[in-house]
Amino acid sequence: MNDAEKITEIENIIQSQNLEKIFEAVSLALSIQDDEDRDLYLLDTIRWLIKNEIWQKAYGAAQLMSESYEKSQALQEVADYLASVGHLEKALMIFTESEKVSTAESLAEWQKAELLHNIAKCLRRAKAFFKADEIWEKAIVIARKGEDSPSFQDSEDSSSVLAEIAEYLASEEKIEKALSIGREIESIDKRERVLQQIAAYSQQIKRVA
């Protein structure tokens, strides 16, 4: 069976919602030769398991992934599920694993910052506010470093992540923090756009007050 056939079979298993074929889906995903496709289809399988509340198997499958963007995503989604059902201690442990993978050397700075931003949002939802703020600070430092990349696209992507962080914090009524991030974004277009959005959130907060 070649990679294309394996991918088709995984898609058919997930679409059919046949939980009896969980191990077959994971095994097929693990046997895909292409590294990127293997991690992508493992992530799809893990999301299917989480949706069906089979988090232990989802966590086990995540452990088998290479140190990649998708592995950090998978661990984050397992942890987010656990936090949502009240298993906060276990969730925090897995969020820490996701954080560690998110800073893998193979990832671009903007990818690291984006993953950390997503972890921080999950932690804030779980009311782990101090840890969320700590991870946002880490994401901001990494994204600012990414803005200095010799690659124009990596620099722009890093500015985009900083804008996402600033906008999210503004939506959570952390206006001063959002402004401190937004004002230092190197991309002029992204800086101007996010400062306008922060101003809109600020006005909305004042009207509600």
Steps between C-alpha positions, in 0.01 A plus 500: 500500500652834397460831687205616288312175569577523873371859511180400320444215747560729801251751358244223445541371858460847652203580273329173593553572873592134546663504843585131468764606246678749729824302512490439125469876434790581733714220354431613145589860586824389666597299193473795257846559354476875443582676830261791450208283390565257787470775761200662330302175490603405851365840608172433317475161672577652840230765451254221417594319820461816709161568342395154617646561849771238458770731629739232631545351153522849352777586745680175424485568126633854554802356679588307184518811280825666393599827673283714274244778485229236480624319811479819705148556362399143585626522857335839543165365383520200734583735788221740404251213502619384843471854639146526360389189692666603827827302491707814546809344659545253214418773249772729637754221473415443132491875427861506628589220257335695218694812599827309487430363151392846381857628532661222295797621295338378178221759528509858374473772764148594389390137531640480853328825599169395341499168684581671831222755440250218447618322816467824698141547376413148617661565839303822539177311427606253771550799737873431528557873460855528634627217279317644198662840548840334540460317168377813321816681611705217355301513174550876470877475545522223239276682249704821535811297430324358195429851370876541461523194275681551166200326342236762412219243532617377842524861618147575375363182655660594834336845481168324429536290815576810709190664353292191588627508858434873534149471358415204721621677814299808404191280462567379855506865618878506551525822301828637635682173440350476151617853419852431625521207257321666209706819502824306453391281207749555218258449209339842448179360349455245778587755769247755373227238456538351847518843668168584335352176630633566851347848491165347401515254791593785734200707389272197540623446856437869583145484360422189710646665811 
